[in-house]
Amino acid sequence: MENNNFNKQQSQQAPQQPQMYYQPQPMQIPYGYPSGNYMNQPQYQQPYPQQYYVQPQAQPQQPREPRYPKNTYKSLSKEEKKKIFKSTYIDYTWVSLWLVLFTVITQGCAVLFATIFKNTSITNDYIVFALLGTFVCMHLVATPATFFGSKIRRTQAPEPHRIGAGMMSITYLFTLFCAFSGAIIGSILMMIIGNNNSQQEVSQLATGGSFFLRLLVVGISAPIIEELIFRKMIIDHLYKHGELAAILFSGIAFGAYHGNFAQFFLATFIGISNAYIYTRTGKIRYPIILHMGVNLLTTVGTAQIYATGNMGLIGIWAMLIFGAWIAGLVLFIVILCRKIHFKLHINQNFASTLVPMFANVFTILFFAYCVYQFVVSLS
């Protein structure tokens, strides 16, 4: 009995510790109530002292991982730099090897095609013969062999991203600006040189022949083939060594393969633009669609408009093209005002890729053939 009484006395004397509560959120004042400091009134005051409320603790912010990591190439040892150089050299040599094979297969098939159809009616029309030869030799024979053969070596494609119709329209305007600007530079250069033979031949190929054959070869087939070889194949092999080097190599190789100054700047600018789009989207269908749009507008569409002989329609068409060029110029200025970043390998810089890019045997062979085509086009 004494122990029970003692426990009751101890429990009565010990102060009860209040429970810990979360601090209530401030109440919203109902509409129509007069304004004032309601929290100081008794019905809104906290029932326990402030120290008994658990204060919410802010979560520490995790440092954001930089989108473009700091390059550490300069801090590497000589042995590590040699390993990176060797890997880069092998990849650029591999890509250049398949570009040379692509050229050899195309030219060899063209010789065989001309030999087979030498005494047929196809050779009577040079434009039809050239378009059919290009379609069969380059599009149906050389491209599948080159594209699938190069996949023997492992590739690393850019991460896939989707773009909407609005961004696609803006990108198309910029691609048109690149195409028209390159065409203007090429025309001015040919006027300075004083040799328009190659420009006339290109115009004949773009405007001659039947409409459906030109639509098939120039408007549909050529963009697919060229983007698969000069964008997909090249960038998938070289992307891991830096975006900028892969983009420039893709554009310059594409322009040089055309083999004449009339198309060099046009093809180079389109190649660089489409290569940049492919590295940002990771999907080859976007460059193919843009390339198709340029070819259909500048060759197939323009040829059909000029074939009508209607000066009013030709004038409207020229104004539309000029308006598209102005819109692309404005967009280009806006892009220049923004800072464009290129992803580089974390242990590599752009200068370290220049030697592997141009100082291997197959790159030299490929560009030597392109230079030979330039010389022939001027003769």
C-alpha positions in Angstrom: 0.0 0.0 0.0 2.8 2.4 0.8 4.5 1.8 -2.5 1.3 2.5 -4.4 0.7 5.7 -2.5 4.3 6.7 -3.2 3.9 6.1 -6.9 0.7 8.1 -7.0 2.4 11.1 -5.3 5.4 10.9 -7.7 3.1 10.9 -10.8 1.1 13.9 -9.4 4.3 15.9 -8.8 6.0 15.1 -12.1 5.0 17.6 -14.8 3.6 16.1 -18.0 5.8 16.7 -21.0 3.7 18.1 -23.9 3.8 16.1 -27.2 5.7 17.4 -30.2 3.5 18.9 -32.9 4.2 20.2 -36.3 3.7 23.9 -36.6 0.3 24.6 -38.1 0.1 26.5 -41.4 -1.3 30.0 -41.3 -5.0 30.0 -41.9 -6.5 31.8 -44.8 -8.8 34.6 -43.9 -12.3 34.0 -45.2 -13.7 36.3 -47.8 -15.6 39.3 -46.2 -13.7 39.3 -42.9 -12.1 42.6 -42.0 -8.3 42.7 -42.5 -6.1 42.6 -39.4 -3.5 40.5 -37.6 -5.7 37.5 -36.8 -2.8 35.4 -35.6 -2.4 37.5 -32.5 -5.9 36.7 -31.4 -6.4 34.0 -28.7 -8.2 31.5 -31.0 -5.3 31.5 -33.4 -2.5 31.4 -30.9 -0.4 28.2 -30.5 -1.4 26.1 -27.5 2.2 25.2 -26.6 5.5 27.2 -26.4 7.4 27.5 -29.7 10.2 25.2 -28.5 7.9 22.2 -28.5 7.1 22.4 -32.2 9.2 20.5 -34.7 10.6 22.9 -37.3 10.8 21.5 -40.9 14.4 21.2 -42.0 15.4 22.2 -45.5 16.8 19.4 -47.6 20.4 20.1 -48.7 20.6 20.8 -52.4 22.5 18.3 -54.5 25.1 20.0 -56.8 23.9 19.9 -60.4 26.0 17.8 -62.7 27.3 20.1 -65.5 26.0 19.5 -68.9 29.3 20.0 -70.5 32.0 18.6 -68.1 35.3 20.4 -67.7 37.9 19.2 -70.2 40.8 17.4 -68.5 43.0 16.7 -71.6 45.8 19.0 -70.6 46.2 17.3 -67.2 46.6 13.8 -68.7 49.9 12.0 -68.9 51.6 11.3 -72.2 50.6 7.6 -72.2 47.0 8.5 -71.7 47.1 11.0 -74.5 48.7 8.4 -76.8 45.8 6.0 -76.0 43.3 8.7 -76.9 45.1 9.6 -80.1 45.3 5.9 -81.1 41.6 5.4 -80.6 40.7 8.6 -82.5 43.1 7.7 -85.3 41.6 4.3 -85.7 38.0 5.6 -85.9 38.8 8.3 -88.4 40.8 5.9 -90.5 37.9 3.4 -90.4 35.4 6.0 -91.5 37.7 7.3 -94.3 38.3 3.7 -95.5 34.6 3.2 -96.0 34.3 6.6 -97.8 37.0 5.4 -100.2 35.2 2.1 -100.7 31.9 3.9 -101.3 33.6 6.0 -104.0 35.3 3.0 -105.6 32.1 0.9 -105.6 30.1 3.8 -107.1 32.7 4.5 -109.9 33.2 0.8 -110.7 29.5 0.2 -110.9 29.1 3.3 -113.1 31.7 2.0 -115.6 29.9 -1.4 -115.6 26.6 0.3 -116.1 27.8 2.4 -119.0 29.4 -0.7 -120.6 26.2 -2.7 -120.4 23.9 0.0 -121.7 26.4 1.4 -124.2 24.5 0.7 -127.4 20.9 1.2 -126.0 18.4 4.0 -126.3 19.1 5.0 -122.7 22.4 6.7 -123.7 20.6 9.0 -126.2 19.4 11.2 -123.3 22.4 12.1 -121.2 20.3 13.4 -118.3 18.2 10.2 -118.0 21.3 8.1 -118.4 23.1 10.0 -115.6 20.1 9.9 -113.2 19.5 6.2 -113.8 23.3 5.4 -113.3 23.3 7.4 -110.1 20.2 5.6 -108.8 21.5 2.1 -109.6 25.2 2.5 -108.8 25.2 4.8 -105.9 21.8 4.3 -104.3 21.1 0.6 -104.8 24.7 -0.9 -104.8 27.3 1.3 -103.1 25.2 2.7 -100.2 23.9 -0.6 -98.7 27.4 -2.2 -99.0 29.1 0.8 -97.4 26.5 1.5 -94.7 26.1 -2.1 -93.4 29.8 -2.9 -93.9 30.9 -0.1 -91.7 28.7 -1.4 -88.9 31.2 -4.2 -88.3 32.9 -1.8 -85.9 31.0 -0.7 -82.8 29.4 2.7 -83.0 28.0 5.2 -80.5 25.0 7.2 -81.8 23.9 10.5 -80.1 21.1 10.3 -77.5 17.6 10.3 -79.2 15.4 13.4 -78.6 12.2 14.3 -80.3 11.4 17.7 -81.8 7.9 19.1 -82.6 6.5 20.5 -85.7 7.2 24.1 -84.7 10.9 23.5 -84.1 11.0 21.5 -87.3 9.7 24.4 -89.3 12.3 26.8 -87.8 15.0 24.3 -88.6 13.8 24.0 -92.1 14.0 27.8 -92.6 17.6 27.7 -91.3 18.4 24.8 -93.6 17.0 26.7 -96.6 19.2 29.7 -95.5 22.3 27.5 -95.5 21.4 26.1 -99.0 20.7 29.5 -100.6 23.7 31.1 -99.0 25.9 28.3 -100.3 24.4 28.5 -103.7 25.1 32.3 -103.9 28.7 31.9 -102.8 29.2 29.1 -105.3 27.7 31.2 -108.1 29.8 34.2 -107.3 33.0 32.0 -107.2 32.2 30.5 -110.5 31.7 34.0 -112.0 35.1 35.0 -110.6 36.7 31.9 -112.1 35.0 32.5 -115.4 34.0 28.9 -115.9 30.4 28.0 -115.8 30.6 24.5 -117.3 30.1 22.7 -114.0 27.3 25.0 -113.0 25.5 24.4 -116.3 25.9 20.6 -116.0 24.4 20.7 -112.4 21.5 22.8 -113.7 20.8 20.3 -116.5 20.8 17.4 -114.0 18.5 19.3 -111.7 16.0 20.4 -114.3 16.4 17.9 -117.1 14.8 14.4 -117.6 11.3 13.3 -116.7 9.6 14.8 -113.7 9.0 11.5 -112.0 12.6 10.2 -112.5 13.9 13.5 -111.1 11.5 13.3 -108.2 12.6 9.8 -107.4 16.3 10.2 -107.7 16.9 13.8 -106.6 13.9 14.5 -104.4 13.5 11.2 -102.5 16.3 8.7 -103.0 19.4 11.1 -102.8 18.5 12.6 -99.4 18.1 9.2 -97.8 21.3 7.8 -99.3 23.4 10.9 -98.5 22.2 11.3 -95.0 22.8 7.6 -94.2 26.4 7.8 -95.5 27.6 11.3 -94.6 25.6 11.8 -91.4 24.6 8.5 -89.8 27.7 6.5 -90.7 30.3 9.2 -90.0 28.8 10.7 -86.8 28.0 7.4 -85.2 31.7 6.4 -85.5 33.2 9.8 -84.6 30.6 11.3 -82.1 32.5 9.9 -79.0 35.5 11.9 -80.0 33.7 15.3 -79.9 30.7 16.8 -81.6 32.4 19.7 -83.3 35.1 17.5 -85.1 32.4 15.0 -86.2 30.1 17.8 -87.5 32.9 19.6 -89.5 34.2 16.3 -91.0 30.7 15.3 -92.0 30.0 18.6 -93.7 33.3 19.0 -95.4 33.4 15.4 -96.7 29.8 15.8 -98.0 30.6 19.1 -99.8 33.9 17.7 -101.3 32.2 14.6 -102.6 30.1 16.7 -105.0 33.2 17.5 -106.9 32.5 21.0 -108.1 32.6 24.6 -106.7 29.0 25.2 -107.8 27.7 22.7 -105.2 30.6 22.6 -102.7 29.4 25.5 -100.4 25.8 24.5 -100.7 26.4 20.9 -99.8 28.9 21.8 -97.1 26.5 24.2 -95.3 23.6 21.7 -95.6 25.9 19.0 -94.3 27.1 21.0 -91.3 23.5 22.0 -90.5 22.1 18.5 -90.8 25.0 17.0 -88.8 24.3 19.4 -86.0 20.6 18.5 -86.0 21.5 14.8 -86.0 23.8 15.2 -83.0 21.1 17.0 -81.1 18.2 14.7 -82.0 19.9 11.4 -82.4 17.3 10.5 -85.1 18.4 10.4 -88.8 14.8 10.9 -90.0 15.0 14.7 -89.2 18.0 15.4 -91.4 16.4 13.2 -94.2 13.2 15.2 -94.1 15.0 18.5 -94.1 17.2 17.4 -97.0 14.2 16.2 -98.9 12.5 19.5 -98.4 15.5 21.4 -99.7 15.9 19.2 -102.8 12.2 19.2 -103.6 12.1 23.0 -103.3 15.3 24.0 -105.0 15.5 21.4 -107.8 12.2 19.6 -108.5 9.9 22.5 -107.6 11.9 25.2 -109.2 12.4 23.2 -112.4 8.7 22.7 -112.7 7.9 26.4 -112.1 10.5 27.6 -114.7 9.2 24.9 -117.2 5.8 26.6 -117.2 7.3 29.8 -118.7 4.8 31.9 -116.7 6.7 35.0 -115.7 4.1 36.0 -113.0 4.4 32.5 -111.4 8.1 32.6 -111.6 8.2 36.0 -109.9 6.0 34.8 -107.1 8.1 31.8 -106.6 11.3 33.9 -106.6 9.8 36.2 -104.0 8.8 33.2 -101.8 12.4 31.8 -102.0 13.8 35.3 -101.2 11.4 35.6 -98.2 12.5 32.2 -96.9 16.2 33.3 -97.2 15.5 36.5 -95.3 13.6 34.5 -92.5 16.6 32.1 -92.3 19.0 35.1 -92.1 17.1 36.5 -89.2 17.1 33.1 -87.5 20.9 32.8 -88.2 21.5 36.2 -86.5 19.5 35.1 -83.5 21.5 31.9 -83.2 24.7 33.8 -83.4 23.6 35.9 -80.4 23.3 32.8 -78.4 26.2 30.8 -77.1 26.3 27.3 -78.8 28.0 24.5 -76.9 29.5 21.4 -78.4 30.0 18.2 -76.4 33.6 17.2 -76.3 35.1 14.0 -74.9 36.0 14.7 -71.3 39.6 13.7 -72.0 40.0 15.2 -75.4 40.1 18.6 -77.1 39.3 19.7 -80.6 43.0 20.3 -81.6 43.9 16.7 -80.7 41.4 15.4 -83.4 42.8 17.4 -86.3 45.8 15.1 -86.9 43.7 11.9 -86.9 41.1 13.6 -89.0 43.2 14.6 -92.0 46.6 12.8 -91.5 45.6 9.2 -92.3 46.0 7.4 -95.6 42.4 6.9 -96.5 41.3 10.5 -95.7 44.1 11.7 -98.0 43.0 9.3 -100.7 39.3 10.4 -100.4 40.1 14.1 -100.6 42.6 13.6 -103.4 39.8 12.0 -105.5 37.6 15.0 -104.6 40.3 17.5 -105.7 40.7 15.6 -108.9 36.9 16.0 -109.6 37.2 19.7 -108.9 40.0 20.0 -111.4 38.0 18.0 -114.0 34.9 20.2 -113.5 37.0 23.4 -114.3 38.4 22.0 -117.5 
